Amino acid sequence: MVRRWGLGPVFAFEWFRATCRWQMYALRSLFVALLLIALGFVWRSEVASQRSPTMQTLANAGEYFFYALVGTQLALTL
């Protein structure tokens, strides 16, 4: 008797078909657009206002980038 691991061929086929629909492409594009908007907002509020940003300013911007990415992902997931 051969034991099969995984979810099976029907599930794999249906999963592939679902990901090829235009709605999934639109949702992925919307997700990426929301992430870019969040990062742009952080960049504009933290770094763009200064003529020559210091290392501390860039470190703070990196921290806020992390918060923006995680916050956006959690909000869209929940």
Number of C-alpha atoms within 10 A of each C-alpha: 3 4 5 7 6 8 8 9 9 9 11 12 10 10 11 11 10 12 11 10 10 10 11 12 12 11 11 12 12 12 15 12 12 17 19 14 14 18 21 15 14 20 17 12 12 17 16 13 10 11 7 9 12 11 9 9 14 14 11 15 19 16 12 17 19 13 15 21 16 13 14 17 14 10 9 10 7 5
